[in-house]
Amino acid sequence: MVNKEMAEQASQKPGFIAALDQSGGSTPKALRLYGIEESAYSGDEEMFALMHEMRARIIKSPAFTGDKVMGAILFERTMDGEIDGVPTAEYLWKERSVVPFLKVDNGLEDEKDGVRLMKPMPGLDDLLDRAVKKGIYGTKMRSVVDAANAEGIAAIVEQQFKVARQILGHGLMPIIEPEVTISIEDKAEAEDILLAELTKHLNALPEERQVMLKLTLPTKANLYEPLVNHPRVQRVVALSGGYSRAEANTKLGQNRGVIASFSRGLTEGLSAQQSDGEFNQMLGESIDSIFEASVGG
């Protein structure tokens, strides 16, 4: 079955996960970095159509294959869209040998206790049912840590694992993403608290269950190595979190067993104004560098 093949690739294959899941408020910034100003479109439909064109251009690039890109995280509208008449998730797997994941969160609540929890997801079961039918392998959901507040971090991890159990119930692999903001003064302390909370909840999972973790590159190299080796963890991936691609790659290479799941780090330097040749060369160099850092880590 395809899911078995996807699971084998997601858990074992060298490579990284491309984060192509910008949504809502982050889309104008992503388009601006791609060379498309807000004056070039009117309303959400035109904006998301341009974003889909950018993602399709990346996915169709000769450099974007399962040889180095193990998986890709999609936004809901991208999952519902098509590439050359083929549903996006199906195209990713059948044409590019890339495992498809889906971003499922609805954004963040306001800050409380030094963290931003995920907003409620009342339609999650319906979305997960659609994802299964579309051939999605797993999901991703993000919350944010802005301070080394033990109560807040405990709440974030509790919420993440509660939703993860709901996702597992649909036969999908949840990627848990409690991002630690890279600019906070107590980042290292926050990461120590996060490690303890994640370990506690992983230990409480049934033996037959696994999750993936998407974490900010830690201040202390190899801090998360116990999670890489935890039997309830299929894979630990790292977000670029505002670091440049060069910085993120350097930090990634210092963390054994962790692979990349970069968004801005992947698309850095890409432009709508580039010719296909220039675009593919730039993307290929980006993919090569992130792959090497992932394999070396």
N, C-alpha and C positions, 0 to 999 in steps of 0.2 A: 504493500500500500504506500501511497505517496507520503502520508504522515510519518510512517516509519522511516522512510528515506530522509525526510526533512529532519526528523529527530536525530538521526545519526549524524547528519551534516551539522546541525546546530550544536551538538554536544562535542563533536570531535574534530571537525574539519578546520585546518588553519585558515585564517582570514579574519574579517571584521564585519560588523553590521553597519550599513549605511543608514543614517537617520534622515529620512526624507519626509518627515512628519510635521513640518511647520504648519501652524494652523492659526486662524483668527488673528489675534493681535501681533503675532510674530511674522505673519506673511508679508506685510508691506516692507519690513526691514530686510527680509530675505530677498525680496524682489529688488530693493534698492541696491543691495550688495551685488546683485546680478546685473545691475545696470539699467533697471526699469524703474523710473520715478513714478510717484503716485499720480502725476498729471497724465500718465500714459493710459490710465484706465479709469472707468467710472463704475463704482458699486462693487459689491462682493463678487457677483457672478463673473465679471470681467477679470477681477483680481485673481480669483481661484482658477480661472481658465488659463491665465498666464503662468500661474504657479504649476499647473498640471503640465503645460508645455515644457517648462524648465525640467520638471522631474522626468518626463518622458524622454527628453533629450539626454539626460544623464543615464537613464536605464538602457536606452538604445545604443549608447556609445560602445564601441568595440572593447573598451577597457573594462566595462562594467559587466563582469561575469562571475560565476561561482568559483572560478579559479582563485580569486582573491577576495571577492565580496561574498562572505558567507550568507548574509541575510540583509534585508532592508525593511525599515519601519515606515509604514504608510500612514497618511492622514485618511480619515473616513471618506472624504470626497475623492481622494486618489484611488482608494479601494473600489469605489463605485464607478470610477471612470474606466476608460479603455486606452490601450496603446495599439495602434494599427488594427482596430476592430476587435481586439482580444481583451477581456477583463484584466486589469492591471496585475492582480495577484497571480492569475494563471500565466500571464506573459512572463512575469518574473521567474516563475519556477520552470515552466516548460521551455521558454526561449533563452533564458539567461542562467538557469540552474542556481537561482538565488532564493533563499527561504523567505517568504513574506510574513511580516509581523504588522500589527495594527495598533496605532495609538488610540486608547479608549477613554482617557480622562477628559473632563469638561473644563479644565483649567483649575485655577487656584482660588481658595478662600483668602480673605484678608489675613494679614499676619496676626498671630496670637501665640504667646509663649515662645517667641523666637522662631516660629515655623509657619509655613503656609500649607495647610492641608488641602486635599483635593475637594473640589465642589461635589455635591451629590450627583450620582449617576443613575437617575430613575429608569432610564431606558437601556441600561447596560445589558440585561438578558436578551432583549431583542437584537441589539447590536452584535452580541456574541453569536447568536443564532445565524445572523446574516454573514458574519465573518467565517463561520464554519462552512457555510454553503459556498462562499467565495473561494475557499481553499486556503484560508489564512492558517498559519501554524501557531502563532503566539500573539501576545498583546504587550503593550507598554503603557505604563501610567506613571506620571511624574508629580512629586511634591517637593517642597524646598525647605532646607534648613538654613536659617539666617543667624543662628546663635547657638552656643553650646548650652542649651537649656534642656536638662534631662527630661523634664515633664513634657515639653513640646516634642522632642525627638521620640520619646516613647509613644506619644499619640500618633505621630506620623507612621511609625513602623506598624503599630497596631492597625491603623486604617489600611495600610498597604497590604498586609497579610489577610485581613478580612475580605478585601476585594479579590485578592489572589485566589482565595479558596472558592469564591464564586466563579472565577474564570476557569479554574481547574475543573469545576463541575461541568463545564461545557467541552472538556477535552482539549483545551488550549493551554499553551505554555505562557504563564505570566512573567513579564519582565518588570521587576519592582525597581522603581527609580526614586530614591530619596536624595535628591541633589543637594550637596553642600555648597553654598555660594563661595566662590574662590577668594573673594575680597574681604571676608570677615576676619577680624583679628584673632578670634578664638577657633579658627578652622580645625587645627589639630585636636583640640579638646573635643570639639563637636564630633569629629570622626571617631575618636575613642568611644564616646557614648553610643554613637550609631553602630559601631562594630558589636558592642555588647548587646544592644537591643536586637539587631539582626540575628546574632547567634542564638539568642534566647528563643526567638520565634521559629528559626530553622529547626532547632532541636525539638520543637513541639509538633512539627509536621509529621504526618504518618510516613512510614518507611517507603511506601510506594510513590510518594509525591516528590516532585522537584519544582523549583522555580529558577529563574535567572535573575541576576542582580545587575543593575546599571548604576554605577557609582562615580562620583567625582574623583579624579586622580588625587590620591591622598598626599598630605604633607610629608608623612613618614613612609618612605618606600616600603613596599611589601606589607603594609599594615593589614591589607585584606587577604593575605595569602591563606589564612585559616578558612576563609569563605570559599576561596578557589577550590580548596580540598574537601569542603564539606559535602557529605553524601547527598544532602537535599538540594544542592546547587548544581544545575546543569552547566552554567557558564557565568563567569563574571565579566562584564563589559564596562568600559569607561566612557564617560562623556567628555567632550573637550571643554565645556563649561565656560567659554570665554577666552581660554588660552588660544594663542595662534596655533596653526597646525604644527609648526616647528617645536614650539614649547610643549604642546600636548604629546607629540611623538616622543620627545625626549623623556618626559615624565612617564609615559606609558612603558617605554623600554626599561624603566627601573622597577617595574612591578611584574614579577613572575606570574605567568598563567593568566594574566588579564589581557583581553583584546579590546580593540576600539569599537565605539559606536558613536562616531562623530557626525555632527550636522554641519555647523559653520566650518569646522576644520576640514571637512570633505570638499565643500563647495568654494572654499577660499580661492580667489583668482579667476573663477569662472565668470563669463560675461555673455549677455545676449548679443553683444556686438561682435563676438569672435566668430570667425569662420568655423565650419565643422572641423576642419583640420586642426586649427588652433585650440578649439574647445576640447577635442578628443585628446590632444597632446597634454594639455594642462590637467585634465581629469585623470589621464593615465599616470602622470607623474605624482599626483595627489594620492591615487589609489596605491601605487607602488610604495610610497613612503609610509603610508598608514599600515599597509600590509606588513612591511618589514618591521615596523615598531611593534605590531601585534604578535608577530612570530617570535621576535626577540624577547618579548616580555615574559 
